[in-house]
Amino acid sequence: MRADNRPADSLRPILFVPGYVRHVPGSALCEQGHTRVVATATVEDRVPPFLKRSGRGWITAEYAMLPGAAGNQRIARERGKINNRSGEIQRFVGRALRTVLDMRGLGERTVTLDADVIQADGSTRCASLNASFLALVLSLKHMVYEQWIADFPPFRLIAAVSVGVKDGELLADLDYEEDSRCDSDISIVSSAAGELVEVQSFCEGAPLPQERFAKAIALGVEKNCEIIALLKKTIAAAGVPCDFPAGGSPGISGIPSRS
């Protein structure tokens, strides 16, 4: 049994609050255990130079931890220069979100997701992805309402979860204490159909056998389906359609791979 009396394969309590920040096209609060992330989506009528005159939009992300997010040991604000960890996490979030929809559905616009950790207790990159996904979908509703786009583009439901391995045991949705002592820490992004979007696996102890890794992936996909069910309920309550043909997959192809 874990410190919070959770079974090894159970998620922490998760709460999504849509529209948490006013005056932006999309926003959400994600509470995942004691980890709390606020994500906002802003939309601009521009795209990176490599997409000009392509008819495609772009999705990008930024990530930061507020100075007091991790306790009394203050984290310095990132002013104009991001640290390596933050840069890696925001690329993780941006890459995953670019699989959600066909960029032609945005027109030549850029949606920027800002994920700010206001309280950290492990799995902040996964909570940031989950909050940012919800903020992105809510920004689509704003774009339809403002007639920037004609209709909701089909989108793929995705979520992220961490799976740790300690002494051969699999642990779902790590808190900080578990994260700090695991042999392996695996972040898994997957779709409602069980498709793998991204997997990041880090070993800081005993090497992970391939068979155990496969079981960790399967557990992550299963837990992501539980998170997706919560996201889908939140999205539907916000009046956004999320049942599309072929399981909600937007049939994305030919999207440039840029960080």
BASE-581194 format. One line per field, with one value per atom (N, C-alpha, C): residue in one letter; atom name; x, y, z. Coordinates in nm, 3 decimals. Atoms other than C-alpha are relative to their C-alpha. Layout:
kedo <- (A:...)
lolo <- (CA:...)
east <- (X:...)
north <- (Y:...)
up <- (Z:...)
This chain:
kedo <- (M:M:M:R:R:R:A:A:A:D:D:D:N:N:N:R:R:R:P:P:P:A:A:A:D:D:D:S:S:S:L:L:L:R:R:R:P:P:P:I:I:I:L:L:L:F:F:F:V:V:V:P:P:P:G:G:G:Y:Y:Y:V:V:V:R:R:R:H:H:H:V:V:V:P:P:P:G:G:G:S:S:S:A:A:A:L:L:L:C:C:C:E:E:E:Q:Q:Q:G:G:G:H:H:H:T:T:T:R:R:R:V:V:V:V:V:V:A:A:A:T:T:T:A:A:A:T:T:T:V:V:V:E:E:E:D:D:D:R:R:R:V:V:V:P:P:P:P:P:P:F:F:F:L:L:L:K:K:K:R:R:R:S:S:S:G:G:G:R:R:R:G:G:G:W:W:W:I:I:I:T:T:T:A:A:A:E:E:E:Y:Y:Y:A:A:A:M:M:M:L:L:L:P:P:P:G:G:G:A:A:A:A:A:A:G:G:G:N:N:N:Q:Q:Q:R:R:R:I:I:I:A:A:A:R:R:R:E:E:E:R:R:R:G:G:G:K:K:K:I:I:I:N:N:N:N:N:N:R:R:R:S:S:S:G:G:G:E:E:E:I:I:I:Q:Q:Q:R:R:R:F:F:F:V:V:V:G:G:G:R:R:R:A:A:A:L:L:L:R:R:R:T:T:T:V:V:V:L:L:L:D:D:D:M:M:M:R:R:R:G:G:G:L:L:L:G:G:G:E:E:E:R:R:R:T:T:T:V:V:V:T:T:T:L:L:L:D:D:D:A:A:A:D:D:D:V:V:V:I:I:I:Q:Q:Q:A:A:A:D:D:D:G:G:G:S:S:S:T:T:T:R:R:R:C:C:C:A:A:A:S:S:S:L:L:L:N:N:N:A:A:A:S:S:S:F:F:F:L:L:L:A:A:A:L:L:L:V:V:V:L:L:L:S:S:S:L:L:L:K:K:K:H:H:H:M:M:M:V:V:V:Y:Y:Y:E:E:E:Q:Q:Q:W:W:W:I:I:I:A:A:A:D:D:D:F:F:F:P:P:P:P:P:P:F:F:F:R:R:R:L:L:L:I:I:I:A:A:A:A:A:A:V:V:V:S:S:S:V:V:V:G:G:G:V:V:V:K:K:K:D:D:D:G:G:G:E:E:E:L:L:L:L:L:L:A:A:A:D:D:D:L:L:L:D:D:D:Y:Y:Y:E:E:E:E:E:E:D:D:D:S:S:S:R:R:R:C:C:C:D:D:D:S:S:S:D:D:D:I:I:I:S:S:S:I:I:I:V:V:V:S:S:S:S:S:S:A:A:A:A:A:A:G:G:G:E:E:E:L:L:L:V:V:V:E:E:E:V:V:V:Q:Q:Q:S:S:S:F:F:F:C:C:C:E:E:E:G:G:G:A:A:A:P:P:P:L:L:L:P:P:P:Q:Q:Q:E:E:E:R:R:R:F:F:F:A:A:A:K:K:K:A:A:A:I:I:I:A:A:A:L:L:L:G:G:G:V:V:V:E:E:E:K:K:K:N:N:N:C:C:C:E:E:E:I:I:I:I:I:I:A:A:A:L:L:L:L:L:L:K:K:K:K:K:K:T:T:T:I:I:I:A:A:A:A:A:A:A:A:A:G:G:G:V:V:V:P:P:P:C:C:C:D:D:D:F:F:F:P:P:P:A:A:A:G:G:G:G:G:G:S:S:S:P:P:P:G:G:G:I:I:I:S:S:S:G:G:G:I:I:I:P:P:P:S:S:S:R:R:R:S:S:S)
lolo <- (N:CA:C:N:CA:C:N:CA:C:N:CA:C:N:CA:C:N:CA:C:N:CA:C:N:CA:C:N:CA:C:N:CA:C:N:CA:C:N:CA:C:N:CA:C:N:CA:C:N:CA:C:N:CA:C:N:CA:C:N:CA:C:N:CA:C:N:CA:C:N:CA:C:N:CA:C:N:CA:C:N:CA:C:N:CA:C:N:CA:C:N:CA:C:N:CA:C:N:CA:C:N:CA:C:N:CA:C:N:CA:C:N:CA:C:N:CA:C:N:CA:C:N:CA:C:N:CA:C:N:CA:C:N:CA:C:N:CA:C:N:CA:C:N:CA:C:N:CA:C:N:CA:C:N:CA:C:N:CA:C:N:CA:C:N:CA:C:N:CA:C:N:CA:C:N:CA:C:N:CA:C:N:CA:C:N:CA:C:N:CA:C:N:CA:C:N:CA:C:N:CA:C:N:CA:C:N:CA:C:N:CA:C:N:CA:C:N:CA:C:N:CA:C:N:CA:C:N:CA:C:N:CA:C:N:CA:C:N:CA:C:N:CA:C:N:CA:C:N:CA:C:N:CA:C:N:CA:C:N:CA:C:N:CA:C:N:CA:C:N:CA:C:N:CA:C:N:CA:C:N:CA:C:N:CA:C:N:CA:C:N:CA:C:N:CA:C:N:CA:C:N:CA:C:N:CA:C:N:CA:C:N:CA:C:N:CA:C:N:CA:C:N:CA:C:N:CA:C:N:CA:C:N:CA:C:N:CA:C:N:CA:C:N:CA:C:N:CA:C:N:CA:C:N:CA:C:N:CA:C:N:CA:C:N:CA:C:N:CA:C:N:CA:C:N:CA:C:N:CA:C:N:CA:C:N:CA:C:N:CA:C:N:CA:C:N:CA:C:N:CA:C:N:CA:C:N:CA:C:N:CA:C:N:CA:C:N:CA:C:N:CA:C:N:CA:C:N:CA:C:N:CA:C:N:CA:C:N:CA:C:N:CA:C:N:CA:C:N:CA:C:N:CA:C:N:CA:C:N:CA:C:N:CA:C:N:CA:C:N:CA:C:N:CA:C:N:CA:C:N:CA:C:N:CA:C:N:CA:C:N:CA:C:N:CA:C:N:CA:C:N:CA:C:N:CA:C:N:CA:C:N:CA:C:N:CA:C:N:CA:C:N:CA:C:N:CA:C:N:CA:C:N:CA:C:N:CA:C:N:CA:C:N:CA:C:N:CA:C:N:CA:C:N:CA:C:N:CA:C:N:CA:C:N:CA:C:N:CA:C:N:CA:C:N:CA:C:N:CA:C:N:CA:C:N:CA:C:N:CA:C:N:CA:C:N:CA:C:N:CA:C:N:CA:C:N:CA:C:N:CA:C:N:CA:C:N:CA:C:N:CA:C:N:CA:C:N:CA:C:N:CA:C:N:CA:C:N:CA:C:N:CA:C:N:CA:C:N:CA:C:N:CA:C:N:CA:C:N:CA:C:N:CA:C:N:CA:C:N:CA:C:N:CA:C:N:CA:C:N:CA:C:N:CA:C:N:CA:C:N:CA:C:N:CA:C:N:CA:C:N:CA:C:N:CA:C:N:CA:C:N:CA:C:N:CA:C:N:CA:C:N:CA:C:N:CA:C:N:CA:C:N:CA:C:N:CA:C:N:CA:C:N:CA:C:N:CA:C:N:CA:C:N:CA:C:N:CA:C:N:CA:C:N:CA:C:N:CA:C:N:CA:C:N:CA:C:N:CA:C:N:CA:C:N:CA:C:N:CA:C:N:CA:C:N:CA:C:N:CA:C:N:CA:C:N:CA:C:N:CA:C:N:CA:C:N:CA:C:N:CA:C:N:CA:C:N:CA:C:N:CA:C:N:CA:C:N:CA:C:N:CA:C:N:CA:C:N:CA:C:N:CA:C:N:CA:C:N:CA:C:N:CA:C:N:CA:C:N:CA:C:N:CA:C:N:CA:C:N:CA:C:N:CA:C:N:CA:C:N:CA:C:N:CA:C:N:CA:C:N:CA:C:N:CA:C)
east <- (0.085:0.000:0.088:-0.079:0.126:-0.028:0.010:0.167:-0.140:0.136:-0.180:-0.105:0.088:-0.331:-0.062:0.046:-0.376:0.053:-0.056:-0.348:0.104:-0.109:-0.045:-0.048:0.047:-0.256:-0.105:0.105:-0.478:0.056:-0.031:-0.474:-0.027:0.038:-0.473:-0.134:0.123:-0.801:0.033:-0.022:-0.827:-0.124:0.107:-1.034:0.039:-0.020:-1.066:-0.100:0.086:-1.201:0.016:-0.011:-1.269:-0.027:0.024:-1.263:0.054:-0.053:-1.046:0.051:-0.051:-0.894:-0.090:0.087:-1.123:0.084:-0.056:-1.052:0.106:-0.083:-0.855:-0.089:0.086:-0.996:-0.024:0.018:-0.938:0.088:-0.080:-0.821:-0.054:0.042:-0.830:0.094:-0.078:-0.714:-0.005:-0.006:-0.598:0.056:-0.048:-0.572:0.018:-0.031:-0.401:0.073:-0.055:-0.348:0.028:-0.037:-0.161:0.070:-0.055:-0.021:-0.111:0.099:-0.204:0.065:-0.052:-0.152:-0.112:0.092:-0.324:0.054:-0.038:-0.318:-0.090:0.076:-0.424:0.036:-0.020:-0.467:-0.026:0.017:-0.413:0.017:0.002:-0.467:0.048:-0.052:-0.275:-0.014:0.012:-0.323:0.138:-0.134:0.027:0.043:-0.060:0.228:0.151:-0.144:0.601:0.031:-0.033:0.781:-0.014:0.005:0.795:-0.143:0.139:0.412:-0.074:0.067:0.337:-0.049:0.067:0.097:-0.021:0.024:0.050:-0.146:0.137:-0.309:-0.009:-0.004:-0.202:0.028:-0.031:-0.197:0.112:-0.108:0.045:-0.042:0.024:0.025:0.135:-0.124:0.305:-0.031:0.025:0.348:0.117:-0.102:0.537:-0.036:0.017:0.586:0.087:-0.079:0.698:-0.058:0.044:0.682:0.006:-0.001:0.582:0.101:-0.108:0.845:-0.026:0.030:0.665:-0.066:0.074:0.526:0.051:-0.060:0.767:0.027:-0.019:0.761:0.081:-0.067:0.969:0.134:-0.122:1.277:-0.038:0.055:1.196:0.066:-0.048:1.228:0.011:-0.017:1.371:-0.091:0.082:1.141:0.086:-0.068:1.234:-0.029:0.019:1.283:0.082:-0.065:1.363:0.086:-0.082:1.566:-0.052:0.055:1.421:0.110:-0.098:1.609:-0.025:0.008:1.672:-0.123:0.115:1.398:-0.129:0.122:1.129:-0.008:-0.001:1.234:-0.039:0.032:1.215:-0.148:0.141:0.870:-0.090:0.090:0.721:0.005:-0.004:0.843:-0.084:0.083:0.682:-0.148:0.141:0.348:-0.036:0.030:0.366:-0.008:0.002:0.452:-0.128:0.120:0.167:-0.125:0.121:-0.090:-0.011:0.006:0.005:-0.053:0.063:-0.128:-0.151:0.141:-0.473:-0.091:0.087:-0.610:0.080:-0.059:-0.540:0.018:-0.030:-0.370:-0.071:0.076:-0.566:-0.130:0.122:-0.866:0.013:-0.023:-0.706:0.015:-0.042:-0.628:0.142:-0.136:-0.301:0.000:0.001:-0.320:0.090:-0.080:-0.098:-0.074:0.056:-0.243:0.117:-0.105:-0.002:-0.061:0.044:-0.060:0.106:-0.089:0.096:-0.043:0.028:0.112:0.085:-0.070:0.201:-0.033:0.017:0.255:-0.009:0.016:0.116:0.024:-0.036:0.175:0.049:-0.062:0.405:0.008:-0.018:0.381:0.009:-0.023:0.505:-0.089:0.075:0.392:-0.047:0.044:0.381:-0.009:0.007:0.453:-0.129:0.122:0.159:-0.123:0.111:-0.079:-0.004:-0.006:0.042:-0.057:0.057:-0.042:-0.151:0.144:-0.387:-0.074:0.062:-0.468:0.008:-0.018:-0.330:-0.091:0.092:-0.533:-0.140:0.134:-0.853:-0.007:-0.002:-0.755:-0.002:-0.001:-0.683:-0.139:0.134:-1.023:-0.097:0.088:-1.198:0.030:-0.032:-1.010:-0.064:0.071:-1.165:-0.144:0.136:-1.508:-0.003:-0.007:-1.405:0.017:-0.024:-1.280:-0.125:0.127:-1.610:-0.097:0.093:-1.810:0.033:-0.043:-1.605:0.003:0.002:-1.641:0.138:-0.134:-1.266:0.016:0.004:-1.324:-0.147:0.140:-1.641:-0.064:0.059:-1.688:0.110:-0.098:-1.520:0.076:-0.076:-1.236:-0.003:-0.009:-1.239:0.132:-0.122:-0.990:0.009:-0.030:-0.828:0.012:-0.010:-0.875:0.129:-0.123:-0.540:0.015:-0.033:-0.407:0.138:-0.133:-0.080:-0.003:-0.012:0.011:0.142:-0.131:0.330:-0.018:-0.006:0.414:0.142:-0.130:0.698:0.022:-0.036:0.883:0.096:-0.084:1.026:0.005:-0.018:1.169:-0.092:0.081:0.978:-0.149:0.143:0.640:-0.034:0.047:0.444:-0.089:0.077:0.303:-0.054:0.062:0.055:-0.009:0.021:0.048:0.083:-0.095:0.355:-0.015:-0.018:0.366:0.150:-0.142:0.696:0.084:-0.076:0.807:0.026:-0.017:0.751:0.094:-0.083:0.911:0.147:-0.138:1.224:0.072:-0.066:1.288:-0.028:0.028:1.170:0.127:-0.107:1.410:-0.021:0.034:1.229:-0.122:0.112:0.996:-0.040:0.046:0.787:-0.120:0.113:0.561:-0.060:0.068:0.303:-0.114:0.110:0.078:-0.067:0.072:-0.192:-0.140:0.131:-0.527:-0.111:0.115:-0.877:-0.003:-0.004:-0.816:0.120:-0.117:-0.501:0.124:-0.117:-0.264:0.104:-0.107:0.074:0.041:-0.041:0.154:0.146:-0.138:0.475:0.025:-0.044:0.666:0.138:-0.131:0.951:0.033:-0.037:1.134:0.140:-0.126:1.410:0.033:-0.045:1.612:0.099:-0.090:1.773:0.040:-0.035:1.817:0.024:-0.016:1.787:-0.054:0.051:1.755:-0.134:0.137:1.405:-0.008:0.016:1.342:-0.108:0.095:1.154:-0.141:0.133:0.866:-0.068:0.056:0.819:-0.036:0.027:0.839:-0.133:0.125:0.558:-0.120:0.110:0.342:-0.023:0.014:0.414:-0.076:0.071:0.299:-0.148:0.140:-0.019:-0.075:0.064:-0.093:-0.022:0.015:-0.032:-0.115:0.110:-0.270:-0.134:0.124:-0.535:-0.037:0.028:-0.501:-0.034:0.033:-0.504:-0.145:0.141:-0.839:-0.092:0.079:-0.970:0.004:-0.012:-0.837:-0.079:0.073:-0.981:-0.150:0.142:-1.323:-0.040:0.025:-1.301:0.005:-0.011:-1.185:-0.121:0.113:-1.460:-0.128:0.116:-1.724:0.006:-0.017:-1.582:-0.023:0.015:-1.567:-0.146:0.142:-1.923:-0.083:0.074:-2.049:0.023:-0.030:-1.881:-0.063:0.069:-2.085:0.087:-0.089:-1.801:-0.022:0.018:-1.870:0.132:-0.124:-1.616:-0.021:0.024:-1.774:0.007:-0.023:-1.634:0.008:-0.012:-1.631:0.138:-0.126:-1.360:0.064:-0.054:-1.325:0.055:-0.046:-1.255:0.136:-0.131:-0.931:-0.014:0.014:-0.881:0.067:-0.062:-0.685:0.111:-0.108:-0.376:0.106:-0.110:-0.110:0.078:-0.085:0.182:0.021:-0.023:0.221:0.150:-0.144:0.572:0.036:-0.045:0.771:0.100:-0.086:0.911:-0.030:0.019:0.963:-0.051)
north <- (-0.120:0.000:0.125:-0.122:0.349:0.097:-0.095:0.650:0.057:-0.055:0.781:-0.111:0.118:0.430:-0.036:0.039:0.400:-0.137:0.119:0.063:0.040:-0.030:0.043:0.046:-0.031:0.070:0.110:-0.103:0.361:0.140:-0.142:0.727:0.076:-0.094:1.010:0.064:-0.072:1.207:0.110:-0.098:1.423:0.088:-0.096:1.738:0.093:-0.098:1.950:0.113:-0.118:2.304:0.079:-0.074:2.447:0.148:-0.143:2.823:0.062:-0.045:2.877:0.143:-0.136:3.198:0.071:-0.075:3.458:0.074:-0.089:3.664:-0.066:0.070:3.396:-0.098:0.092:3.168:-0.134:0.128:2.857:-0.007:0.016:2.774:-0.115:0.112:2.494:-0.011:0.041:2.398:-0.153:0.144:2.040:-0.023:0.045:1.906:-0.150:0.143:1.568:-0.033:0.010:1.474:0.139:-0.133:1.768:0.083:-0.077:1.874:0.082:-0.089:2.174:0.079:-0.069:2.319:0.084:-0.086:2.613:0.013:-0.012:2.610:0.101:-0.096:2.891:-0.017:0.006:2.893:0.138:-0.126:3.211:-0.026:0.022:3.244:0.126:-0.112:3.465:-0.029:0.013:3.530:0.003:0.013:3.421:-0.145:0.133:3.105:0.015:-0.006:3.026:0.013:-0.023:3.117:-0.124:0.120:2.756:-0.042:0.033:2.744:0.111:-0.109:3.073:-0.045:0.031:3.036:-0.150:0.145:2.667:-0.035:0.029:2.700:-0.078:0.076:2.523:0.090:-0.069:2.641:-0.069:0.052:2.565:0.000:0.009:2.458:-0.011:0.003:2.527:0.016:-0.001:2.521:0.060:-0.045:2.684:-0.053:0.062:2.544:0.072:-0.061:2.698:-0.039:0.021:2.640:0.133:-0.124:2.933:-0.010:0.002:3.033:-0.084:0.076:2.872:-0.134:0.121:2.569:-0.123:0.120:2.322:0.015:-0.018:2.461:0.124:-0.120:2.707:0.025:-0.020:2.651:0.064:-0.079:2.925:-0.036:0.022:2.852:0.135:-0.127:3.143:0.007:-0.020:3.286:-0.010:0.011:3.214:0.127:-0.129:3.555:0.002:-0.006:3.530:-0.119:0.117:3.212:-0.116:0.115:2.873:-0.098:0.103:2.597:-0.125:0.119:2.261:-0.083:0.082:2.081:0.061:-0.065:2.336:-0.008:0.008:2.341:-0.138:0.138:1.963:-0.031:0.028:1.953:0.074:-0.071:2.222:-0.057:0.070:2.038:-0.128:0.119:1.722:0.034:-0.040:1.906:0.043:-0.049:2.081:-0.111:0.111:1.766:-0.081:0.082:1.572:0.071:-0.074:1.846:0.015:-0.012:1.870:-0.127:0.121:1.515:0.002:-0.001:1.619:0.029:-0.035:1.773:0.032:-0.040:1.844:0.151:-0.143:2.184:0.086:-0.079:2.287:0.050:-0.044:2.315:0.131:-0.127:2.616:0.118:-0.109:2.815:0.040:-0.042:3.008:0.078:-0.057:3.068:-0.085:0.069:2.977:-0.001:0.014:2.844:-0.031:0.019:2.880:-0.042:0.050:2.676:0.032:-0.030:2.812:-0.082:0.084:2.556:0.050:-0.052:2.703:-0.088:0.085:2.472:0.091:-0.084:2.646:-0.079:0.086:2.348:-0.132:0.119:2.055:-0.113:0.121:1.704:-0.120:0.109:1.486:0.004:0.014:1.419:0.133:-0.131:1.788:0.005:-0.005:1.724:-0.066:0.068:1.483:0.085:-0.089:1.715:0.121:-0.115:2.000:-0.037:0.044:1.799:-0.012:0.019:1.712:0.133:-0.133:2.072:0.073:-0.071:2.204:-0.057:0.060:1.956:0.059:-0.055:2.079:0.147:-0.141:2.444:0.014:-0.003:2.373:-0.025:0.032:2.213:0.115:-0.113:2.503:0.120:-0.109:2.746:-0.022:0.027:2.570:0.050:-0.049:2.652:0.152:-0.146:3.018:0.041:-0.034:3.020:-0.020:0.020:2.877:0.113:-0.104:3.127:0.135:-0.127:3.419:-0.004:0.022:3.277:0.014:0.006:3.252:-0.127:0.123:2.895:-0.038:0.027:2.757:-0.100:0.105:2.452:-0.067:0.073:2.231:-0.098:0.104:2.039:-0.128:0.125:1.670:-0.003:0.009:1.610:-0.134:0.127:1.314:0.025:-0.010:1.271:-0.069:0.056:1.220:0.037:-0.031:1.216:-0.054:0.044:1.161:-0.046:0.051:0.964:-0.051:0.056:0.860:-0.140:0.133:0.501:-0.020:0.026:0.421:-0.148:0.138:0.096:0.004:0.007:0.028:-0.144:0.139:-0.312:-0.094:0.084:-0.458:0.029:-0.031:-0.315:0.122:-0.112:-0.086:0.090:-0.099:0.233:0.104:-0.095:0.453:0.138:-0.139:0.835:0.035:-0.020:0.909:0.135:-0.126:1.170:0.024:-0.037:1.344:-0.102:0.095:1.102:-0.128:0.121:0.803:0.025:-0.035:0.977:0.004:-0.020:1.054:-0.130:0.125:0.689:-0.116:0.107:0.493:-0.038:0.045:0.284:0.052:-0.052:0.392:0.088:-0.094:0.682:0.013:0.005:0.653:0.092:-0.087:0.926:-0.048:0.062:0.791:0.088:-0.074:0.991:-0.095:0.089:0.791:0.052:-0.046:0.832:-0.088:0.079:0.707:-0.137:0.129:0.430:-0.084:0.074:0.321:0.021:-0.030:0.468:0.073:-0.068:0.573:0.127:-0.128:0.939:0.029:-0.021:0.967:-0.081:0.072:0.762:0.051:-0.041:0.900:-0.091:0.092:0.649:0.034:-0.036:0.739:-0.104:0.099:0.488:0.067:-0.056:0.601:-0.106:0.108:0.261:-0.127:0.128:-0.099:0.011:-0.001:-0.140:-0.072:0.050:-0.219:-0.108:0.105:-0.555:0.036:-0.033:-0.532:-0.045:0.050:-0.744:0.093:-0.090:-0.510:0.134:-0.125:-0.207:-0.011:0.019:-0.349:0.004:-0.004:-0.399:0.141:-0.139:-0.042:0.082:-0.070:0.087:-0.036:0.043:-0.119:0.063:-0.064:0.018:0.148:-0.142:0.374:0.026:-0.015:0.333:-0.019:0.024:0.191:0.119:-0.115:0.481:0.124:-0.113:0.734:-0.006:0.013:0.595:0.049:-0.052:0.675:0.153:-0.147:1.032:0.056:-0.046:1.068:0.000:0.002:0.967:0.124:-0.122:1.257:0.123:-0.112:1.495:0.007:0.003:1.384:0.051:-0.048:1.445:0.151:-0.144:1.792:0.075:-0.063:1.874:0.001:0.006:1.758:0.099:-0.095:1.967:0.144:-0.134:2.269:0.025:-0.017:2.213:-0.020:0.027:2.089:-0.142:0.136:1.791:-0.075:0.078:1.514:-0.143:0.131:1.214:0.016:-0.013:1.200:-0.139:0.130:0.921:-0.061:0.074:0.655:0.023:-0.008:0.689:0.134:-0.133:1.060:0.035:-0.030:1.040:0.096:-0.102:1.344:-0.033:0.037:1.160:0.094:-0.095:1.377:-0.064:0.049:1.345:0.120:-0.103:1.545:0.122:-0.115:1.768:0.013:-0.015:1.915:-0.032:0.033:1.791:0.105:-0.106:2.100:0.014:-0.020:2.167:0.139)
up <- (0.000:0.000:0.000:0.014:-0.086:0.113:-0.111:0.142:0.014:-0.007:0.052:-0.004:-0.006:0.083:-0.134:0.133:-0.292:-0.038:0.063:-0.463:-0.105:0.092:-0.690:-0.137:0.135:-1.007:-0.003:-0.007:-0.895:-0.023:0.016:-0.997:0.129:-0.104:-0.749:-0.038:0.037:-0.730:-0.102:0.107:-1.044:-0.015:0.021:-1.090:-0.113:0.106:-1.404:0.018:-0.009:-1.382:-0.129:0.126:-1.731:0.022:-0.011:-1.786:0.127:-0.130:-1.478:-0.006:0.019:-1.620:-0.101:0.091:-1.775:-0.105:0.102:-2.089:-0.088:0.099:-2.276:-0.074:0.076:-2.548:0.068:-0.069:-2.337:0.123:-0.120:-1.987:0.082:-0.086:-1.732:0.119:-0.116:-1.386:0.006:-0.024:-1.336:0.139:-0.130:-0.983:-0.007:0.006:-0.978:0.130:-0.133:-0.616:0.053:-0.049:-0.465:-0.107:0.111:-0.804:-0.063:0.060:-0.948:-0.113:0.118:-1.295:-0.062:0.074:-1.464:-0.143:0.141:-1.845:-0.069:0.080:-2.076:-0.147:0.144:-2.453:-0.058:0.072:-2.653:-0.149:0.145:-3.029:-0.070:0.077:-3.271:-0.149:0.145:-3.643:-0.065:0.059:-3.735:0.014:-0.010:-3.791:-0.014:0.024:-3.790:-0.150:0.142:-4.114:-0.088:0.086:-4.235:-0.034:0.029:-4.236:-0.075:0.070:-4.411:-0.138:0.126:-4.705:-0.018:0.006:-4.617:0.027:-0.040:-4.492:0.130:-0.125:-4.172:0.119:-0.124:-3.815:0.075:-0.082:-3.535:0.146:-0.145:-3.170:0.068:-0.075:-2.927:0.148:-0.144:-2.551:0.076:-0.094:-2.266:0.138:-0.131:-1.916:0.101:-0.107:-1.589:0.134:-0.138:-1.216:0.073:-0.077:-0.997:0.114:-0.098:-0.740:0.124:-0.121:-0.445:-0.025:0.034:-0.628:0.072:-0.059:-0.469:0.150:-0.144:-0.114:0.031:-0.047:0.082:-0.070:0.078:-0.136:-0.132:0.111:-0.386:-0.133:0.137:-0.758:-0.069:0.070:-0.956:-0.121:0.120:-1.221:-0.125:0.128:-1.579:-0.080:0.067:-1.739:-0.129:0.130:-2.107:-0.034:0.026:-2.068:0.082:-0.070:-1.983:0.035:-0.035:-1.805:-0.084:0.085:-1.969:0.028:-0.035:-1.777:-0.055:0.050:-1.861:-0.151:0.145:-2.225:-0.051:0.040:-2.249:0.023:-0.029:-2.085:-0.097:0.092:-2.306:-0.140:0.129:-2.615:0.007:-0.023:-2.472:-0.016:0.008:-2.432:-0.142:0.135:-2.770:-0.102:0.096:-2.965:0.012:-0.021:-2.807:-0.050:0.038:-2.868:-0.152:0.146:-3.236:-0.065:0.054:-3.278:0.016:-0.038:-3.157:-0.118:0.111:-3.476:-0.125:0.127:-3.840:0.003:-0.013:-3.841:-0.104:0.099:-4.150:0.060:-0.065:-3.918:0.075:-0.071:-3.746:-0.095:0.088:-4.058:0.040:-0.033:-4.036:0.131:-0.135:-3.662:0.090:-0.101:-3.369:0.132:-0.135:-3.045:0.094:-0.100:-2.753:0.132:-0.130:-2.441:0.103:-0.111:-2.122:0.120:-0.116:-1.843:0.117:-0.117:-1.504:0.121:-0.118:-1.207:0.122:-0.118:-0.900:0.128:-0.113:-0.669:-0.057:0.058:-0.742:0.102:-0.079:-0.601:-0.094:0.094:-0.884:-0.122:0.126:-1.242:-0.056:0.050:-1.333:-0.151:0.147:-1.702:-0.050:0.042:-1.727:0.032:-0.035:-1.540:-0.093:0.092:-1.765:-0.136:0.127:-2.075:0.010:-0.014:-1.942:0.009:-0.010:-1.846:-0.133:0.128:-2.176:-0.108:0.096:-2.379:0.017:-0.024:-2.213:-0.041:0.040:-2.263:-0.152:0.146:-2.631:-0.057:0.051:-2.688:0.027:-0.031:-2.513:-0.090:0.093:-2.738:-0.136:0.125:-3.038:0.008:-0.018:-2.896:-0.017:0.013:-2.869:-0.146:0.140:-3.228:-0.085:0.071:-3.353:0.034:-0.045:-3.145:-0.064:0.059:-3.279:-0.153:0.144:-3.634:-0.064:0.057:-3.677:-0.082:0.078:-3.795:-0.015:0.033:-3.950:0.094:-0.083:-3.728:0.080:-0.079:-3.471:-0.089:0.071:-3.635:0.082:-0.077:-3.538:0.078:-0.079:-3.260:0.071:-0.066:-3.092:0.149:-0.145:-2.717:0.046:-0.052:-2.543:0.147:-0.140:-2.187:0.029:-0.041:-2.003:0.145:-0.137:-1.692:0.019:-0.032:-1.516:0.059:-0.061:-1.427:0.051:-0.058:-1.192:0.025:-0.033:-1.129:0.118:-0.119:-0.783:0.048:-0.041:-0.693:-0.078:0.087:-0.988:0.004:-0.012:-0.878:-0.084:0.081:-1.111:0.085:-0.075:-0.958:-0.097:0.091:-1.146:0.063:-0.039:-1.124:0.124:-0.110:-0.912:0.068:-0.070:-0.640:0.014:-0.003:-0.562:0.075:-0.080:-0.292:-0.078:0.080:-0.521:-0.118:0.115:-0.818:0.039:-0.042:-0.618:0.035:-0.039:-0.525:-0.095:0.097:-0.830:-0.078:0.089:-1.037:-0.141:0.133:-1.355:0.010:0.005:-1.427:-0.147:0.139:-1.746:-0.015:0.032:-1.885:-0.132:0.115:-2.130:-0.045:0.061:-2.363:-0.099:0.091:-2.540:-0.027:0.044:-2.711:0.058:-0.045:-2.632:-0.065:0.071:-2.886:0.043:-0.046:-2.701:-0.083:0.082:-2.960:0.084:-0.072:-2.820:-0.074:0.056:-2.879:0.034:-0.042:-2.678:0.126:-0.120:-2.422:0.037:-0.051:-2.211:0.118:-0.106:-1.993:0.051:-0.063:-1.748:0.107:-0.098:-1.545:0.094:-0.101:-1.221:0.103:-0.092:-1.055:-0.078:0.070:-1.166:-0.142:0.138:-1.546:-0.009:0.013:-1.667:-0.107:0.101:-1.839:-0.101:0.106:-2.169:0.035:-0.035:-2.038:0.101:-0.100:-1.739:-0.064:0.071:-1.968:-0.075:0.074:-2.184:0.094:-0.096:-1.875:0.052:-0.043:-1.764:-0.105:0.108:-2.104:0.002:-0.003:-2.084:0.116:-0.114:-1.737:-0.027:0.032:-1.857:-0.096:0.096:-2.151:0.070:-0.074:-1.918:0.088:-0.088:-1.672:-0.082:0.086:-1.957:-0.048:0.039:-2.068:0.111:-0.112:-1.720:0.004:0.003:-1.743:-0.117:0.119:-2.094:0.026:-0.033:-1.961:0.080:-0.077:-1.712:-0.091:0.094:-1.985:-0.092:0.092:-2.219:0.068:-0.074:-1.952:0.019:-0.018:-1.885:-0.131:0.132:-2.257:-0.043:0.038:-2.318:0.080:-0.084:-2.024:-0.045:0.051:-2.186:-0.137:0.127:-2.504:-0.121:0.112:-2.722:-0.049:0.051:-2.951:0.000:-0.001:-2.902:-0.048:0.061:-3.075:-0.151:0.143:-3.425:-0.062:0.066:-3.684:0.024:-0.014:-3.659:0.135:-0.135:-3.283:0.038:-0.037:-3.287:-0.056:0.055:-3.484:-0.117:0.104:-3.706:-0.132:0.126:-3.974:-0.040:0.023:-3.944:-0.089:0.083:-4.210:-0.049:0.060:-4.341:0.086:-0.087:-4.034:0.026:-0.022:-4.006:0.144:-0.135:-3.707:0.044:-0.054:-3.537:0.148:-0.143:-3.166:0.027)
